[in-house]
Amino acid sequence: MSADDPASRDLTSLVAAPTIAASPSASRAEPARGATIGRYLVLDRLGRGGMGLVVSAYDPELDRRVAIKLLAHLPSRDSDASEGQLRLVREAKAMARLSHPNVVPVYDAGTHDGDVFVAMELCPGGTLGQWLRAEAPPWPARIAAFVAAGRGLAAAHAAGMIHRDFKPDNVLGATDGSFKVSDFGLVALGNQRAGGGSAEIPRDLAAARALTETGAVVGTPRYMAPEQWHDGAIDARTDQFSFCASLYEALWPDRVAATATFAALAAADEVAGPTDDDPVPAAVRRAIVRGLALAPADRHASMDDLLAALTPATPRRGRALAFGAIGIAAATAAVVTAAVVGGGRGAARGPRCELPAADLDGAWTTDARDRLRASLTASGAGFAAAAADDAVASLDAYAQTWAAASRDACRAARTLGPRQAAIASARLACLDRRRDGARALVAELTDRPDAAVVAAAAEAIAELPAIADCAAAAGLDRPPPPPAIAAEVAAAERALAEVNAQLAAGRSALAARALPPLSATADRLGYPPLAVEVRLAEAELQVDRGDGLAARIALQEVTALARATGQDDLEFTAWRYLANGETHGLGHHDAIAAARMAQAIATRRDDPPRRVEAALLEARALADLGRLAQARARLAEVAPAVDQAIAANWRVGVRLELAQASLATTAGDLPAALAAERAALDRTIARLGTDHPDLAYIESRLAGTSAALQRLDDARAWMAKARARVRAVAPRGRLAGMFALDAANLSHQLGDDFRTDLAEAARLLDDALPEDLSGADLTHLRGLAAFKAGDLATARIHFAAVATTVRGRQPRLEARANENLAMTLTLQGEAVAAEAPLRRALAVRTAAGNAPWAIALTRGTLARILSAQGRHAEAEVEFAAVAAALAPPPPQAAARAAEIAVARAVNLESLGRAAEVGPLVEPAIAPLRAAGDLYHLGLALSFAAQTRWASGDRAGAHAAAAEAKAALTREGDSPAELAELAAWVRAHPAPRPPR
């Protein structure tokens, strides 16, 4: 947002600009978004002027958004620059003790990189100058507004401070509708406060010199008093001149040329006096002209005297409606009431109170319904008819809810007084945004949808913003845009609705093209609610692309901005994304914290559906940390709200059942996990039919659980169904490649021939055209495919590329890529080179707060690499620590723990401690057998054969050897191990049966 944009002047006017002398530090590097100034987190640049830079920032200690002015440290007559800085800080803190409803409060001050910073209230309500230009209010309202600002000046004068740059654009509109004077020069006169109390402000004027160039003056030329031009004595009457110049211009804008200065007019005695036909009372005109006297002694003795001369002329009714408690909202109350009761943009069709229930204000007509159904069905997808029925039914329900809410708002508006007009405006504006969002989504789904768009329709409609949120909209939680930019804001919001529809429909490439110009528009307009909505859309695009770091930064900004602008629904959405912690570079602990922030919003709003959703996210993160009891407790807490949540969004029921399945799997209760997954499948079928692609994910989970239960035929059947569904929607590309790789993994686990599936996965993934960091996921999958195919050189290239690309951005993928790179290097005989990426993986998992068992598994891989390097004693220390951490391992880690136990057995054998191997390998056999890990199963059984023979169990030894031979033979790539096993069998013949 440019400091020169009209819409930004309410914020950029915090800087004393323009001034006669520009700051020599104007070229100083600006703090980047996300940087810190003191305890404050920088959000956005608001503007730059002659005295420094203004940014918006978030105060984490007091949970509020503030404005921060960075005052350039300019040359002064102080020999010690740091002394000048300290003086500025002291004076800023003295200003912080000034409390008046018509002065922008200063919260804090300090130093940052050689500059002084001042933290103050962020006033997003426009400037007095903007209001005058946009509203052209009647003269009594103009005077009332200036009198309010004048009281702020008078309070500052009583505290020993002068402003030196009073002008309409240095008076800001607060969220409560009041006007507040901003941007005092921090100049101390050494005066005493009214009543005799000391202002505790330094008496010298060094701070004034520190705020100017040497020999220069500060102020805006048009409004400066004559003494400011000639380096004369400056006091409160200087501000009085600027005040009267501003008020004169506001009342009679045509009497002073745009290039003229009031000081020059005063010197030439050309300030026009009262005229007979002027509606402004003669007494008021004389008071203003007196304040513009050339000599300070000829002006009013004080601001209080000037205000007393102005106030009687302001009609009582005018003062009440101008800028008191009702504030800016009252200025638009009549317009709001007319729009609410008369129907706003829909007035041509009659009042909104009479809208047809299913019309959605023209967005969901019978024609729109028929066209959507025809378009979805024409896609040719086998599930299209059922998807069209669901889409139409869901949009019917949404439209009916919207219409009912609109009628309620309209009826309420008819009984509201002026004070409640802003509330009615916020509620109706919210409903308008819901309507525009639905309209855009209907258009997107109707526009030549392919099978993938048809598949996305159900979730896209289910995720439309809740109508109920509009009932919670309160007066100024989301202030209306300033009238001067209202039309542009409305157009931008409609464009944003189209972008959100594109994202929901899976057309992210279209959204990616539309977002940059929309973001630039939002920055230019400077309307905070629009800015946070655009930022959320950018974050969602980054989530879709897989750029975890960029998404995390954007989402964290959204949480702060949404909270500052009172947009609970957007803040909840951002926390919901962040609660998917590993996706965005957060550890499990941070994901839990994000879920709890979402829960707090839902609880404060008494929103049961969102409470359930937040609890599901927290339970998942807790389960990943192995804290099953806490996870179950969280789900139990929201159990009473589940039915209501499912009624609002049926997918909540599916998510709950899948979460219960994950908890059961973690606890080792596989039958319960299978039952929960089946319930999720049945619920989805009941809603979307038997052919919808959304069933594929659940079926793939059923395949994995069935395999773990050794129900091999069921596992193959579930995976075949999932593959078929995905092929119907996306026969090529990333999704098809991932499911093909899942099928290859399952086939390998079941001992089936996986080479066909693996070849298809490699082809599909190679043909995919990734964008941005989504390519890292694909590259990693290609690496896995190459690894399983035995192409270690190609796997190494892919894993190394991923580890480099996502470093510091996607911790889960970075850790996996480094682990796989380390294992690949080890198998290539480069165990020394493998240590660095493995230690990096261990550090990433630890920093991300991964579950202890997950960190232990990575540490087990480190132990194996140390063993491969010949550092057997060091390896045994690591192996022992891993065994302690995995005693016992959780079900999902059982196979990996067994694999590590076998590696430890090999290491112990190298240390000459073969007698200790038996207790390690015997427990590993069952989980390796269940997992289908033929290689490690063969090794475990080979060790078991030796330890059983040594213990006297000759028959058990040969049974183990026979199964080991079968496993290694089926594995197909272990000739050395088979030869060693055969040699042992020859040396240890089976006992002859007794005659």
N, C-alpha and C positions, 0 to 999 in steps of 0.2 A: 504494500500500500504506500503510495507516494505521499510525502508530506504536503504536496501541492494539491492533492485531490480534495475537493470540497467535503466529501464525506468523511475525510479523515481529520478535518481541522479541529474537531472536538477533542481529539487526543494529542495531535501534534502541537496544539497551542499550549501544552504544558511546557514547551520549550520557548524561551524568550526570543521569538523570531517573527518577522525579520528584524534584525537590528542593524544599526549603522555599521558596526564592526563585526566581522565574522570571526568565528573561533579558529585559531590556528590548528586546533586538533580535529578539524572536521574530517581530515583524512585518516584519523585513527581507526584501526580495525574495529568493526562492531562486534559485540558479543554474539555468538552463533546461537541459534535456537537450541535449547537444552543445556546451554552453559549456565553457570551460577554466578550471581552477584551477591556476595554475602550468603545469606541462607536462601535466597530467592532463585527460582528456576526460570530462566528466560523463555518466554513463549513466542512473542512476535515483536517485530520492529514497528513502532507506531509513528515515528517521525524524527527529523533532525532539524535543529534550528541553530541560531547563532551561538547559543550558550551550551549546546550539547545535544545529547541523544535521548529519546524517550522510547522505552520498551514496555510491553506488558509482561508480567511475571506472576509466578505462583508462589505464595507463601505457604510452605508445607506445615509450619508450626501452627498457624492460625487458620489454615484451610480456606484461603481466600485469594482472589486475584487482585493484583495491585498494579499501579503504574510506577515505573522507576525512571527517574531522570538522572542521567550521568552528566554532571557538570564538568566541562573541560577544565583542567588545572592550567589556568592562564598565567602569564608573567605578572608579577606584582612587585611592589616596592619592598616586600619582605626579603631579607637576605636568605632566609631559610624557607625553601618552598614547602617543606613539611609543616612549618608553622602556619602558613596560609591555609593548607588543607585542614589542619585541626580547627582553625578558626571557622572555616566554612561548615564543618561538621557541627561545631558548637552552636552556630547560629541556626542551622537546620533543626537541630534538636530543640532549640528555643522556640522555633516556629511550631514544633510538634506540641508544645504546651499551649498553643493558641487553639482554642476550641470554640467554634462559632458555626451555626448552621449554614451560613453563607460564605464559608471559607473551605476550600478543599483541604481536608486534614492531612497532615504529614505524619506518617507512622514511624519512620526510622531514617537514619542517616549513617553513612560510614564512607570508607574509601575502598576503591577497587581499581587496581592496575594504574595507580597514580591519579585517578579522578575521584571526585567526591560523588557519591550517589545519594539520592533522596527517594525514599519509598513513600508513596502517597495513595490516596483513594483513587480507584479507576472510575472515571465518570463517563459512561458510554451514551449519555442522553443527548448529545449534540451541544453546540455552543449557542450563546445568546445571539451571536451574529447569524448563525444558520437559521435560527428561529425567526429572526426579523426578516431575513431574505425569503424564507419559504412560506411563512404564514401571513406576512403583512398584517399583523394584529392592529386593532384600533389603538389610538393614542393612549387611552387610560391603561391598557394592558402593557404597553411599552414602558410607560413611566413606572408602573408597579414592578416590572421585572428589574428595571435599573435601580429602583429604591432598594429591592432585596439585595442586589449586588453591592450597592452603596453601604448597606449595613455591614457587609463583610469587610469592606475597606475601612470603615470607621472602627471596627473592632481591632483590625490590624494596627491602625494608627494609635489606638489607645494602648496597645501592647508595645509600642515603640518601633514599628516597622512601616516602611513605605513600599509601594509596589514598583513604581517607575515605568511600568509598561501596561497600564490598564487600557483595555480595548475590548470590544464585544467578543472577539474570538479568544480572549483569555478568561471568559466567564463560561463555565461548563454546566451542563444539565446533568443532575444526578438521577439515579434510578427512581428516587421518590418524587421526582418532578421539580425539586427546588433548583435554584441557580446558585453556583458557588464560584467565588473568585479563585483563580489559580495563578500559579507561576509568579509568586513574589520574588523580588530580587535578593531576598535575604540580607537587606541592608539594615543595620541597627542605628538608631538615632540617639540612643542613650536615654530615651524618655522613660518616665515612670508610668506604670499601669494606672488606669483609673482606679481611684480608691487608695492609691499610695503604695500598693505592692510593687516590689521591684520586678521588672521584666527579666532580669538576669541575662541581659543581652550585652555583649561588649560595646563600649562606648565609641570605639574608633571606627573609621570608615574604611579600614583596610579590606574588608570583605567586598565593599563596593568596587574597589580597584581590582580585586581578584576576579571579579565577574566581568571585567571589561578588558579590552586591549589597552595598552599604555597610551594615554592621550585620547581614547575614544569614549563615546558615550553609548548608553544602552537605552533602547526605546524603539517604538514604531513611529517613524517621522510624522505621519499624518496627525497623530494624537499627542505628540510630545509638547510639553509646556515650553515657553520661551527660555526659561532658565536652564533647561536641559541642553539647549542648543549652544549656550554660551558658558557652560561650565560654572553656572551660578549655584547658589546654595539651594539644596533640594530638601523639601519637607513635605508634610501631608498635603499642603496646598498644591504641590506639583501633581499629585494623584487627582486632586479635585479638578484641575484643568483638563486632564485626560478623560476623566469621568464625564465632564460636561461636554467635551468635544464629541465623545461617543454618543451621548444622549441627544445632542443637537443633530448629529448625523442620522440617528434613528428616527427622530421626529420630522426632520426636514431634509431628506436625502437629496433633494434636487437643488438645494440652495448652495451647496459647496461642490466645486468642481472635483472630479476624481483625483486630479493630480495636485490639488491644493493641500497645504498644511494649515492647521488651525493657528499655529504660532505666527505664521506669516499674516494670516487674516487679522489676528489680534494686533500685531505690530502696525498694520495699515489701517486699523480701526474699521475693518470691513465685515465684522460679525454682524449679520443682519438682526435687527431688533424685531419687536412684535409688529404684526400687521392687523388691521381691523377685521379682516375676514378669516383670520386663523382660528380654528376651533380650540386650539390649546389656550388655556386661560393666560391672560397677560402677566399675571403674577408668576406663573411658572416660567414663561419666556424670559422675564426679567431675571429670575433666579439663575437660569442657565447661562444667560449672557454675562451676568456678574462673575460666574465661575470661570469664564473665559477671559477675564481681565488680563492685560499684559503684565501688570505688576502683581506679584503674590499678595501684597498688602491690600490690594483692592478687591480681592476675592472674599468669599465667605470665610469666617474665622475657622471653621472646621467642617468636616463632612457632616457631622450631626446637624449643624446649622443649615447646610444645604438641603439635607434630607427633610428637615422640618419645613423648609420652604416648598418642597415638592409634594410632600405627603398629603396635605389637606386637599390638593387638587385631584387626587386619585379617588374616584367614586368608590364608596364602600363595596358595592356589588362588583365593580371592576377588580378591586384588590382580591376579593374572595375567589374570583374565577381565573385570575391571571396565573400566578405561580406560587401558590401556597401549598397546602397539603395535597390538593388534587394534582397540581403541577402540570407537566406536559400532557398527561392523559386527559385533563379537562379541556385542553385546547382542541382535542379531537373528539370529545364526547358526543357532540351532536352528530358528527359524521358517523361515528361508530353505531349509535342508536339507529340512525337511518338505514345503515347497511344491514344491521341485524334484523330489524323488523321488516324492512322492505325487500330483503332478499339479496342484497349485494349484487354480484355479477349475474345472479339468476333472477333478478327482478323482472326481467321481461317475461318470465314464465310465471310470475306471481310470487308471493312471499315464500320464503324457505319453509315456513311452518306448514305449507300445504303441498310440499313436494311428494310425488308418489313414492311409496316405500322402497321400491326396487330400482329406482331411477339413478341413484347416486349422482344427482345433479347433472344428469346428461352423460355421465361416464359409463353407465351400465344400462343402456336401453335394450329393448327387445332386439333391435337390429344388431347392437354390439354383442349381445349374447349369442345370437345365431351365427354371426361371423366368426366368433371365437370357436364355437363348437365345430363349424365347418373346417376352419383352418387346422385345428388340432387333429381332426379325424382324417383330413386329406394328407397328413404326413405319411400315411401308409403303415405306421408302426402297429404291431399286433395289439398293443395295449392302448392305442390311441382313443378308442371309443370310451373305454372305462376312464381314462385320464380326462377326456372332455367332460364326461358326466360329473366327475369329482370337481373339476375346475369351475364348471357352471354352478354347481350346488354351493361350493365354498364362496364364490363371489356373490351369489344371491344372499347368503347369510351375512357377508361383510356389508353389502349395500343396505340391507335392512337395519343392521345395527347402526350404521352411519346415519341413515335417515331418522331413526328414532332419537339419536343423540342430537341431531340438528334441530328437530322439532322441540326437544326439551330446551335447548339453548335459546331458541327463538322465543318461546313462551316466557322463559325467565327474563329475557332482555326487555320484554314489554313492561315488566314490573320494576325494573332497576332504575335507580336514580343515577345522577352523574358520577358519583364516586365509584359505582360498580360497572360503569361503561367499559373501563379497561379490562375488567374480568371477562365481560361478554365478548369483547374484541379478541382477547387471547383464545377463548374457547372456540369461537367461530373460525379464527385463523388456523387453529390446529385442525379443525375438521376440514377446512379447505385443503390443507396440505395432505391429509389422508385421502381426500377425493382425488387430488392430482396424482398421488402415488398409485392409486388403484387404476386411474385412467391410463397412466404410462405403462403399467404392467400389462393391462389388457391389450394395449396397442402392440407391445413387444411380443406377447404370446400369439397375437393374431398375424404378425408379419412373417409369413412363410416359415413356420417353425419346422425344423427337422426333428428327428427322433429324440435327439439330446435335449432340445428345448421342450418338447412334449414331456419328457421324463422329469424335467426340472420344474414343471408348472405347479405340481402339488405343493412342493416345499416353498416355492416362491410366494404362492398365495398364502400359505400358512404363516409365513414370516412377514406379511404386511404389518406395518405398525398398528398397534392396538388402538381401537376407537376409544376404549376406556381411558387412555392416557389424556384425552382431551377434556374429560370431566375434571381431571386434576389440575388443569392449567389455571394458574392464579394470576391475578392482575399483572404484575410486572416481572414474573418469572422469565417470560420471554417478551421483552419490550418490543413494541411495534417499530418498524424501521422509520427513520426520519422521513417526513413527507417528500423531501427533495429526491430521495432515492427509492421511494417505495415501489414505483413501477419497475425499476431495474431489479430490485430484490425479488419481486414477484416473478419476473421472467427468469431470473437465475434459479429460483426454487423449482420452477417447472422444468427447466433443463436438468436440474439435479435429479428430479423424479425420474426422468428418462434414463439417466446414468444408473440410478439404483435399480431400475427395471432391467437394464442390460446385464448388470452384475447378477441379479437374481436369476435371470434366464440362462446364465452361463455364457453370455456373449461378452466376455471380458475384454476382447480386443477392441470392440466398439467403445466400451467404457474408457479404455486407456487413451483413446484418441480424443474423447470428449472432455476428459477431466482437466487437462492443463489449461485450456482457455477458461473453463469454468472457475478453476482455482484463482486464476489471475483476476477474474471479475470479482470474486469474493474478496480478494485482497484490496482491490481498488475501492470497493464500496465500503469496506470497513464495518460491516454489520455483523457483530459477533455471532449471533445464532446461525446465520448462513455460513460463516467461516467454519464453525465446528462441524456442521453437517457435511460440508465439502471435505474437510479433513478426515471424517469418518469414512466417507466413500473412498478416499485415497488409501486409507488403512485397509479397507476390505479388498481393494485391488491388490495391495501388496501381500495380503494373506493368500489370495488366490494364486499369486505368482510364486509364493513360497519364500519371499524375502522376509525372514523372521525378524531380523534386526530393525529394518525400516518399518515393518508393521508395528513392532513393539514401541518404537519411539513415537510413531504417529498415534497409536492408541493411548499411550500415556498422556500425550498432549490433549487428546480428546477428553479424557477423564477430567483433567483440570479445567479445560475450556467449557465443557458441558456443565460442570458444577458451578462455574462462575456465572453462567447464563441461565441456570435453573432448568436445564434440559435433562431431567432424570432418565428419560427413556434412552437418550443417546449415551449418557454416562453408563447406564446398565449394559448396553450393548458393547461398549468398549471393554468394560470389566469382564464381560462374558468371553470375549475373544481372548483377553489376557489370561483368563483362567485355563485356557488350553495352553498351559505354560510352555511345554517343550516346543510347541510349534513356533513360539515367538521368542525363544531364547531365554525363557524364565525357567528357574528350577521349580521343583514340586512345591517347595515352601512358598515361593512367590505366587505360584498358581493358587495355592490355598488362600493366601491373603487376598488375591484378586477376587476369588469366588466369595469370600466373606464381605468384601466391599459391595459386590453385587447383591449379596443377601441383605446388607444393611439398607440399600436403596429399596429393595422389594418390601422389606419389613416396614420401613418408614411410610411407604405408600400403601401399605395393606394390600399387596398385590400377590395373591397366592400362586398364580402360575409362574411368576418370576421367582418366587421363593423356592418353588420346587426345582426350577431350572438351575438356580444357584447351588442348591443342595446337591444336585446330581454332579455338578462340576467339582465341588469340594470333595464329595465322596470318591470320585475317581482319582483325584490327586492323593487323597489319604490312602487309598488302596495301593497306589503305585509305591507309596512309602512303606507299605506293609502294615499300616495302622487300620486293620480291618474292623476292629471294634468301634473305633471312632467313625469310620465310614458308615457302618451300619447304623450307628446312633444318629448321624446326620440325616439319613434317609428316614429313620423312624420319626424324627422331629417334624418332618413335613408330610408324613403319611396322611393326616387329616385333610390336607389341601390337594392331594393328588387328583381326586375326582374333578375338582374344579379346574385344575390345571389342564387335565386331559380334555375337558369340555371346551376350553379355550383354544387348545392346540393338540390335536390327537397324537401328534408325534412325540409329545412329552411321555406318553405311555410307552412308546417303543424305546425311547431313550432310557426310561426307568428300567424296563425289563432287560435291556442290554447291560445296563450298569449292574443290575443284580447278577447277571451271568458272569460279568467280569469279577465281581466279588467272590462268587462261588468258585470260579476257576482259581483265583488266587488262594482261596482256602483249601483247594484240593477236592472240592465237592463237584466233580465233573457231571454226575447225573443231574444235579440241581442246575448247573450251568446250561446243560442241554435243554432242560425244561424251560428255562427262562428265555433262551434263544428261540425256542419253538413258539412260545407265547408272543414274542415280538413279531415273528413271521406271520402268525395267525392274525394279529392285529393289523398288520400292513395289508395282508390279503383282503381282509374284510373291508378295508377302506379303498384300496386301489385295484383290487382284482388279482388274479393268479398270474398275470403276465408282466406286471410292471417291473422295470429295471431296478427299482429301489429294493427289491427282494434279494438282489445279487449279493449285497454286502452281508446280509443276515445269513444267507445260504453258505457263503464262504466261511463264516464263523461256525456254522453248524458242521461244516466239513472238518475243520480243525478239531473241534470238540469230539466229534465222532471218531476221528483217528486216534485221539488221546485215549478214548475208551475202547480202542481196538475193534471198533465197528467199521471195518475197512470198506465193505461194500457200500454202507451208508455214506461214508466219507467221499468215496468216488462219485456217488450219485449226486450229492449236494454240490460238489465242485463242478460237475458237468452242467448242472442247471445254472449255476452262477455264470459260468463261461458263456453259455448260450444266451443268457440275458444281456450280458455286456456286448457280445458280438452284434446283437440286434440293434443296439443303440450306438455303439462306437466300435465298428469293426477294425478301426485302425487307431493308432495313437497311444497316448500314455495309459489311459484306463485299461484298454485291451491288453497292453503289454504287461501291466502290473498283475492283472488277473491271470495271464498266461504264466507269469513267473510264480505266482501263488500255486497254480496247478502243478508246475514243475517241482516246487518244493514239496507239495503233498505227495506227488508220485514218488519222489526220492525217499520221503519218509516211509511210504508204504512198501518200498522195495520194488516198485513198478519201473518200467522204462520211462524215464523223464526226458529223454533227449529230444523228442518231437516237440513237447511243450517248451523246452528250453530254447530250441531253435526258433520257434514262433515268437517267444518273448524277445529274443535278441533282435529279430527282424523288425518287430513292431516298435521296439524302443529305439532302434537305429533310425527308423523312418519318422519318428516323432520329431516335431519342430518345437523345441521348448523355447519359452520366453524368459529372459532374466534368470533368476535363481531357481525357477522350477526345473531348469536344466540340470541342476545339481542332483535332484532326486533321480532323474532319469539316468544321469551318468553313473550314479551309485548302483542303480539296478543293472545297468549294463556291466558294471564291474562284477556284480554277483553272478550274472549269467556267464561271463567269461570264466570266473573262478570255478563254478560248478562244471563247466565244460573242460576244465583243465588248462585253459589258456591263461597261465599266470602272468605272462608279460602284458597282455592286454588288460587284465584285471588290475595289475599294478598301476598302469597309466590312469585308468579311470578312478581308482581309489585316491591316488595322489592328487588328481585334479579336483576332486570333490573336497578333500581335506583343506586344500588351499583356498578354494572358492568360498566356502562357508565359514572359514575361520572367524570366530568371534561373533557369528551371526546366527547360526543354527546349531546349538550345542549337541542336540541328540544326533543329528546327522554327522556333525563333525567328529563326535566320539566314535560312532560306528565306522565311518570311513577310515579313521586312523587305526582302529583295531583291525579292520580287514586288510589295510595296507601292511600293518605289522605282520599279520599271519602270512600274507602273500610273500613278503620279503623273507620270512623264516623258511617257508617251503622252497624258496629259490636259493636257499643256502646263505642268505645275508642276514643272519640273526643279529649281528652287531648293528647294522643299519636299521633293523626293526625296532630297536629299543626306544629311539626318540619319538616316533609317532605313537607308540604304545603309551609312553609316559605322558604325552600330550593328551591322549584319550582319557587316561586316568585323572589328570588334572581337570579336564573339562567336566567329567562326570561328578567329580567331587565338588567343584565350584557350582554346578547346576543343582546340587542338592538331590542327586539321584538316590534311589533307595539303597540302603546298605548292601543288600544282596547283589544289586546291579554293579556297584563299585567293586564288590568282592570278585565278581566274575571277570571284570577287567583286570583286576590285580592278579587273578589266576593266569590270564594270558601273559602278563608280564613275567610271572614265574616260569612259564613255559619258554619264553624267549631267553631268559637268563640261563635256563637249563641247556637250551640249544647252543648258547655261547660257551658252554663248559663251566659256567659259574654255578656248580651244583649246590654248594653250601648256601650261597645267597638265595638260590631258587628255593631251597627247602624252607628257609625262613619265610619267604612269601607264601609258599604252599601251605605251611602250617597256619599262618594268619588267615588265609582264605578258608581253610577247613573250619577254623573256629567261627568265622563270620557266617558260614553256611551250615551251621549245625542246629537244626536241619535246614536244608534249602527249601524255599517256597516251591510249590508245584511247578510254576512256570520256569523255574531255574533248575529243576531236577536234572534234566539231561545235560545241561552245561556243567553243572557241578560234578556229575558223573564223569564227564569228559576230562575235567581238570584232575579228578582223582586218578584216572588212568595215567595222565601225564606225570602226576606226582610219583606214581609207582615206577615209571620209567626212570625218573630222576633218582629215586631211592636206590634202584638197582645200580645206577652209575656210582652211587656213593658206597656201594657194597653193603647195603642194608636191605637185601631182598627179603629177609625174614619179616619185615614190617609191611610187606605189600599186601598180604592176604586181607586184613581188615579194611583196606582201601577199596580193593577191586570187587569184592563180593557184593557190597551194597550198590555198586555202580551198574551191575549187570541188568537188573530189571528196568531201570529208567532208560538205559541205552537201547535195550530191546524194544521198549515201548515207543521210543523216538525214531526207531529205524536207522540209528547211526551205526551202520554195519562196520565201519573201520574201527571205531573205538570199542564197539562190542567185541569184535574179534580180538583186539588187544587185551581187553579185560578178561575174556575167557581164556586166553593163552596164559596170562598170569595166574588165573584161578586154577588152571590145570597144574601148574608147577606147585602152587601152595597146597593144593589138596593132596598131591602126590607126597609132598614133604610131610604132611600130617597123617599119612597112612591111608587116605581115601583114594585108592587106586582106581576104582570104578568111576567115582566122581571126577577124577582127573581126566580120564579118557573121554567121559561124556562132555566135559568142558572143551577138550581139544577138538572133538568132532564138531561141536557147534561153532567153535572158533573158525575151523576150516571152512564150514559152510558160509559163514558170514563174510569172511575175507574173500572167498571165491565169488560170492554174489556182488561184493563191492567192486571187484574187477580191476583194482589198480594197486595191489599190494603183493607183488611177487616176492619181495625180500621177506616180508612177514610170514608168508606161506611157507617159504623155504625153511625159515628158522623153526616154524612150528613143526614141519615135517621131520626135521632133524631131531627135535625133542621127542617126538612120538617114537622114532626109531630107537632112540636111546632109552626110552622108558616103555617097553612093550607091555601090552595089557596082560594081566595074570591069566594063566591057563585055567579054564574051568575045571573043577574037581571031577575025577573019573568016578 
